[in-house]
Amino acid sequence: MSRTIIWTGVVALIFLQHVSTFKLVCYFTNWSQYRETAGRFIPDDIDPDLCTHIIYAFASIKDNQVVTTEWNDMSTYESINNLKSRNPRLKTLLSVGGYLGSMPFRNVTKSPATRSEFVASVVQFLRKNDFDGLDLSWQYPEQNDKRRLVNLVKDLFFAFERDAQNNPGMEKLILSVAVPAGKEAIDKGYDIMKISSSADFFNFMTFDFHGYWKDHSHTYTGHTSPLQKGKADSGTASSYNVDYAIKYLIRKGAPAEKIIMGIPTYGQTFTLSSTQTVVGAVASGPGTPGAFTKTEGIQAYYEVQYMKNNHLGGIMIWALDLDDFSGSFCNEGKYPLLGAVKKELDKE
């Protein structure tokens, strides 16, 4: 009996030594279930051993309460959280907001009373549906929203603390905050120093630096998530790269270990204005929609040593459904991009 216990302990110790200390945070999008044929993505397509955290995007807000957005969200929640039976270390978070914009958050932060009502609903909703935490995705707060966002993050932090004290047998709920990587957006709506003291980590959206959008003044081709400044980038575009964004967030007060650096599993596409095909070539519009994503300018599919060298907290993936999750497109096995990231993170 004693030898069995000792041997089990040794095996467990060896196993723990080979578990990466970095977070690998992966977003699951609830609209990817509607893609056609081989592009359709559902919870059964997820490998629960690849990610440390899976974030379900997105829940909505109505009447100061967290609510579902899709007709089958409840059953999908259950399927996502059942993955923890296959990987007990896996954590699941529910992301609220995203493409819904600022108005729902402005409504719940009108007063301490509305904020308190929303926060109470968050705790209840997470516990009822077996999530391990919340990802707050307010996109994108304006200058007048800055204090509101700070107060909301603080209230969530204290509510999660109280919930943990009232339920000693349960782990404290996790609180992450999604933050855009653009300098202008950070300055306008995010008090990073104050948010840092309450959030467990930031999901830093270090992608979409280049692409063709109607309100985008830089009408030339460029990498969606360049590590360094491109030759064609000047003026405000000089900050459109991962290196600048990471260092800027740290200067604004974010602890490096709380920054989860975003990596896209997709590419931006362009319609060119000439025969030039190099990075920096003049573009006249977005590329044609992909066969499965059906979104102009996007096609589904960095450098992890950079994350380690800057002592960041880990990597965030947007999104699971845009990698070759079935292995049927690239002939490189299932999840070639996510798998490569995990392999690098697991190295000593």
C-alpha positions as CSV (number, residue, x, y, z in Angstrom):
1,M,0.0,0.0,0.0
2,S,2.7,2.5,1.0
3,R,4.8,1.7,-2.0
4,T,1.8,2.3,-4.2
5,I,1.1,5.7,-2.6
6,I,4.8,6.7,-2.9
7,W,5.0,5.6,-6.6
8,T,1.7,7.5,-7.4
9,G,3.2,10.6,-5.8
10,V,6.4,10.3,-7.8
11,V,4.4,9.9,-11.0
12,A,2.3,12.9,-10.1
13,L,5.4,15.0,-9.4
14,I,7.0,14.1,-12.7
15,F,3.7,14.9,-14.5
16,L,3.4,18.3,-12.9
17,Q,7.0,19.2,-13.8
18,H,6.0,18.8,-17.5
19,V,2.9,20.9,-17.3
20,S,3.6,24.4,-18.8
21,T,3.4,27.3,-16.4
22,F,2.1,29.5,-19.2
23,K,-1.6,30.0,-19.9
24,L,-2.9,29.0,-23.4
25,V,-6.3,30.7,-23.6
26,C,-8.5,29.7,-26.5
27,Y,-11.7,31.4,-27.6
28,F,-14.7,29.3,-28.8
29,T,-17.2,31.3,-30.9
30,N,-20.9,30.4,-30.7
31,W,-21.5,31.4,-34.3
32,S,-19.0,29.0,-35.9
33,Q,-21.6,26.2,-35.6
34,Y,-23.5,27.8,-38.5
35,R,-20.6,27.4,-41.0
36,E,-21.2,25.0,-43.9
37,T,-19.9,21.4,-44.2
38,A,-16.3,21.1,-43.1
39,G,-16.2,24.6,-41.7
40,R,-18.8,23.9,-39.0
41,F,-17.3,23.9,-35.5
42,I,-19.0,22.5,-32.4
43,P,-17.7,21.5,-28.9
44,D,-17.1,18.0,-30.1
45,D,-14.3,19.4,-32.3
46,I,-12.3,20.7,-29.3
47,D,-9.3,18.9,-28.0
48,P,-9.5,19.5,-24.2
49,D,-5.8,18.8,-23.7
50,L,-4.5,21.7,-25.9
51,C,-5.7,24.7,-24.0
52,T,-5.5,25.7,-20.3
53,H,-8.5,28.0,-20.6
54,I,-11.4,27.9,-23.0
55,I,-13.5,31.1,-23.3
56,Y,-17.0,30.9,-24.6
57,A,-17.9,34.0,-26.8
58,F,-20.2,35.7,-26.3
59,A,-23.0,36.1,-23.7
60,S,-25.2,39.2,-23.8
61,I,-26.8,41.6,-21.3
62,K,-30.4,42.4,-20.9
63,D,-32.2,44.3,-18.1
64,N,-28.9,44.3,-16.1
65,Q,-28.7,40.5,-16.3
66,V,-26.4,38.2,-18.1
67,V,-28.3,36.3,-20.8
68,T,-27.6,33.8,-23.6
69,T,-27.3,34.9,-27.3
70,E,-27.9,31.7,-29.2
71,W,-30.9,29.3,-29.1
72,N,-28.8,26.4,-28.0
73,D,-26.3,28.2,-25.7
74,M,-27.4,26.2,-22.6
75,S,-26.7,22.8,-24.2
76,T,-23.4,24.2,-25.7
77,Y,-22.4,25.5,-22.2
78,E,-22.9,22.0,-20.9
79,S,-20.9,20.4,-23.8
80,I,-18.0,22.9,-23.2
81,N,-17.9,22.3,-19.5
82,N,-18.1,18.5,-19.9
83,L,-14.6,18.7,-21.4
84,K,-13.3,19.2,-17.9
85,S,-14.1,15.5,-17.2
86,R,-11.5,14.6,-19.8
87,N,-9.0,17.3,-18.6
88,P,-9.6,18.2,-14.9
89,R,-7.1,21.1,-15.2
90,L,-9.0,22.8,-17.9
91,K,-10.7,26.1,-16.9
92,T,-13.7,27.5,-18.8
93,L,-14.8,31.2,-18.8
94,L,-17.8,32.9,-20.2
95,S,-17.1,36.1,-22.3
96,V,-19.7,38.8,-22.0
97,G,-20.0,41.6,-24.6
98,G,-17.7,41.5,-27.6
99,Y,-19.4,42.6,-30.8
100,L,-22.4,43.9,-28.7
101,G,-20.4,47.1,-28.2
102,S,-20.6,49.6,-25.4
103,M,-24.3,50.3,-24.9
104,P,-25.1,47.2,-22.7
105,F,-22.2,48.0,-20.4
106,R,-23.2,51.7,-20.2
107,N,-26.7,50.6,-19.1
108,V,-25.4,48.3,-16.3
109,T,-22.9,50.9,-15.0
110,K,-25.4,53.8,-14.8
111,S,-25.4,53.6,-11.0
112,P,-24.0,51.4,-8.1
113,A,-27.4,49.7,-7.9
114,T,-27.5,48.7,-11.6
115,R,-23.9,47.6,-11.4
116,S,-24.6,45.5,-8.3
117,E,-27.6,43.9,-10.0
118,F,-25.5,42.9,-13.0
119,V,-22.6,41.6,-10.9
120,A,-24.9,39.4,-8.8
121,S,-26.4,37.9,-11.9
122,V,-22.8,37.2,-13.2
123,V,-21.9,35.2,-10.1
124,Q,-25.2,33.3,-10.2
125,F,-25.0,32.6,-13.9
126,L,-21.4,31.3,-13.8
127,R,-22.0,29.0,-10.9
128,K,-25.3,27.7,-12.3
129,N,-23.7,26.8,-15.6
130,D,-20.4,25.4,-14.2
131,F,-18.1,28.1,-15.6
132,D,-14.8,28.9,-13.8
133,G,-14.8,32.6,-14.5
134,L,-15.8,35.6,-16.6
135,D,-14.1,37.3,-19.5
136,L,-15.2,41.0,-19.6
137,S,-15.1,42.1,-23.2
138,W,-16.3,45.7,-23.3
139,Q,-15.5,46.8,-26.9
140,Y,-14.8,49.7,-27.0
141,P,-15.2,52.1,-24.1
142,E,-14.9,55.8,-24.7
143,Q,-13.3,58.4,-22.5
144,N,-16.4,58.9,-20.4
145,D,-16.6,55.1,-19.9
146,K,-13.2,54.8,-18.3
147,R,-14.2,55.2,-14.7
148,R,-17.3,53.0,-15.3
149,L,-15.2,50.1,-16.5
150,V,-12.8,50.4,-13.5
151,N,-15.8,50.4,-11.1
152,L,-17.3,47.3,-12.9
153,V,-14.0,45.4,-12.7
154,K,-13.6,46.2,-9.1
155,D,-17.1,45.2,-8.2
156,L,-16.7,41.9,-10.0
157,F,-13.4,41.3,-8.2
158,F,-15.0,41.9,-4.7
159,A,-18.1,39.8,-5.6
160,F,-15.8,36.9,-6.7
161,E,-13.9,37.2,-3.4
162,R,-17.1,37.1,-1.4
163,D,-18.4,34.2,-3.3
164,A,-15.2,32.2,-2.6
165,Q,-15.5,33.0,1.1
166,N,-19.1,31.9,1.2
167,N,-18.3,28.7,-0.7
168,P,-15.0,27.4,0.9
169,G,-15.2,24.2,-1.1
170,M,-15.1,26.0,-4.4
171,E,-12.3,27.7,-6.2
172,K,-12.5,31.5,-6.6
173,L,-14.0,32.6,-9.9
174,I,-11.5,33.9,-12.5
175,L,-11.8,37.4,-13.9
176,S,-10.1,38.3,-17.2
177,V,-10.5,41.5,-19.2
178,A,-10.2,41.7,-23.0
179,V,-8.2,44.7,-24.1
180,P,-7.6,45.9,-27.7
181,A,-4.0,46.4,-28.7
182,G,-4.4,49.8,-30.4
183,K,-2.7,52.7,-28.5
184,E,-5.6,55.1,-29.2
185,A,-8.2,52.6,-27.9
186,I,-6.2,51.9,-24.7
187,D,-5.7,55.6,-24.0
188,K,-9.3,56.4,-24.6
189,G,-11.1,53.8,-22.5
190,Y,-8.9,51.7,-20.3
191,D,-7.3,52.7,-17.0
192,I,-4.8,49.8,-17.1
193,M,-3.2,50.5,-13.8
194,K,-6.5,50.4,-11.9
195,I,-7.9,47.4,-13.8
196,S,-4.7,45.4,-13.2
197,S,-5.2,45.3,-9.5
198,S,-8.5,43.5,-9.9
199,A,-8.2,41.4,-13.0
200,D,-6.5,38.0,-13.0
201,F,-5.2,38.5,-16.5
202,F,-5.7,40.5,-19.7
203,N,-6.6,38.9,-23.0
204,F,-4.6,41.3,-25.1
205,M,-6.0,41.4,-28.7
206,T,-2.7,41.8,-30.5
207,F,-4.1,41.2,-34.0
208,D,-6.1,43.1,-36.7
209,F,-3.3,45.7,-36.9
210,H,-3.7,45.7,-40.6
211,G,-6.7,44.9,-42.8
212,Y,-9.1,46.8,-45.1
213,W,-11.9,48.5,-43.3
214,K,-14.0,51.5,-44.3
215,D,-12.8,53.6,-41.5
216,H,-9.2,52.5,-41.8
217,S,-7.0,55.2,-43.3
218,H,-4.0,53.0,-44.2
219,T,-5.1,51.4,-47.4
220,Y,-2.2,49.1,-48.0
221,T,-1.4,45.5,-47.3
222,G,0.1,44.4,-44.0
223,H,0.3,41.4,-41.6
224,T,-2.7,41.2,-39.3
225,S,-0.4,40.5,-36.3
226,P,3.2,41.7,-37.1
227,L,5.7,41.2,-34.3
228,Q,7.7,44.3,-35.3
229,K,7.0,47.6,-37.2
230,G,6.6,47.2,-40.9
231,K,8.5,49.2,-43.5
232,A,5.3,50.7,-44.8
233,D,4.1,51.8,-41.3
234,S,4.6,55.4,-40.4
235,G,2.8,58.0,-38.2
236,T,0.2,56.4,-36.0
237,A,0.7,53.1,-37.9
238,S,4.2,52.8,-36.3
239,S,2.4,51.4,-33.2
240,Y,0.6,48.7,-35.2
241,N,2.7,45.8,-34.1
242,V,2.9,43.3,-31.2
243,D,6.2,44.5,-29.8
244,Y,5.0,48.1,-29.4
245,A,1.6,47.1,-28.0
246,I,3.0,44.8,-25.4
247,K,5.6,47.3,-24.2
248,Y,3.0,50.1,-24.2
249,L,0.6,48.0,-22.0
250,I,3.3,47.4,-19.5
251,R,4.2,51.1,-19.5
252,K,0.5,51.8,-18.7
253,G,0.7,49.6,-15.6
254,A,0.0,46.0,-16.6
255,P,2.2,43.4,-14.9
256,A,3.9,41.3,-17.7
257,E,2.7,38.1,-16.1
258,K,-0.9,39.2,-16.4
259,I,-0.6,39.8,-20.2
260,I,-1.9,37.0,-22.4
261,M,-0.6,37.8,-25.9
262,G,-3.1,37.2,-28.6
263,I,-2.3,35.2,-31.7
264,P,-4.8,34.9,-34.6
265,T,-5.5,31.7,-36.4
266,Y,-6.6,33.6,-39.5
267,G,-5.2,36.0,-42.0
268,Q,-6.4,39.4,-43.4
269,T,-6.9,39.5,-47.2
270,F,-6.9,42.4,-49.6
271,T,-8.0,43.4,-53.1
272,L,-4.9,45.0,-54.7
273,S,-4.9,48.2,-56.8
274,S,-2.0,47.2,-59.0
275,T,0.2,44.2,-59.9
276,Q,2.3,44.7,-56.8
277,T,1.9,41.8,-54.3
278,V,4.4,42.7,-51.6
279,V,3.6,43.8,-48.0
280,G,2.8,47.5,-48.2
281,A,1.2,47.2,-51.7
282,V,-1.7,49.6,-52.3
283,A,-5.1,48.0,-51.7
284,S,-8.5,49.1,-52.9
285,G,-10.7,46.9,-50.7
286,P,-10.9,43.7,-48.6
287,G,-10.3,40.3,-50.2
288,T,-13.1,38.1,-51.4
289,P,-15.0,36.1,-48.7
290,G,-13.6,32.7,-47.8
291,A,-15.6,29.6,-48.7
292,F,-16.5,28.9,-45.0
293,T,-16.1,32.1,-43.0
294,K,-17.9,34.1,-45.7
295,T,-16.4,37.3,-44.4
296,E,-14.7,39.8,-46.6
297,G,-11.0,40.3,-45.9
298,I,-10.5,37.2,-43.6
299,Q,-9.2,33.7,-44.4
300,A,-8.9,31.0,-41.8
301,Y,-5.6,29.1,-41.2
302,Y,4.4,34.0,-34.3
303,E,6.4,33.8,-32.5
304,V,6.2,32.2,-29.0
305,Q,9.8,32.8,-28.0
306,Y,8.9,36.6,-27.8
307,M,6.3,35.8,-25.2
308,K,8.7,33.9,-23.1
309,N,11.5,36.4,-23.4
310,N,9.3,39.2,-22.2
311,H,8.0,37.1,-19.2
312,L,4.4,37.4,-20.3
313,G,1.6,35.2,-18.8
314,G,0.9,33.2,-21.9
315,I,-0.8,33.1,-25.3
316,M,-4.4,33.8,-26.3
317,I,-5.8,32.2,-29.4
318,W,-8.6,33.8,-31.5
319,A,-10.1,31.4,-32.4
320,L,-10.4,27.6,-32.2
321,D,-12.6,27.4,-35.2
322,L,-10.2,29.2,-37.5
323,D,-7.4,26.7,-37.1
324,D,-7.4,23.5,-39.2
325,F,-9.3,21.8,-36.4
326,S,-10.3,18.7,-38.5
327,G,-6.9,18.3,-40.2
328,S,-8.6,18.0,-43.5
329,F,-7.4,21.3,-45.2
330,C,-3.6,21.6,-44.7
331,N,-2.6,17.9,-44.3
332,E,-0.6,18.8,-41.2
333,G,-2.8,17.0,-38.6
334,K,-5.5,18.5,-36.4
335,Y,-4.9,22.0,-35.0
336,P,-1.5,22.7,-36.6
337,L,-1.2,26.3,-35.4
338,L,-2.6,25.7,-31.9
339,G,-0.5,22.5,-31.6
340,A,2.7,24.4,-32.6
341,V,2.0,27.0,-29.9
342,K,1.4,24.4,-27.2
343,K,4.5,22.5,-28.2
344,E,6.6,25.6,-27.8
345,L,5.0,26.6,-24.5
346,D,5.7,23.1,-23.1
347,K,9.4,23.4,-23.7
348,E,11.6,24.1,-20.7
